[in-house]
Amino acid sequence: MAIDTLFDRASSVMTVISFITFVGILWWAFIHNKEADFATAAQLPFDDDEKEHSHG
């Protein structure tokens, strides 16, 4: 019986940790002002193309 209680509590703890992690990811991606970083990252594929064409 004690092992069942342990697994039930571990399951509850993992659910809470997973939810906190999910909320943290949402905060990082949407609430925390990352627009400049995302815009820079979005331009990376095009920056490589410009470098290749300017040298060739």
Buried (B, 14 or more C-beta within 10 A) or exposed (E): EEEEEEEEEEEEEEEEEEEEEEEEEEEEEEEEEEEEEEEEEEEEEEEEEEEEEEEE
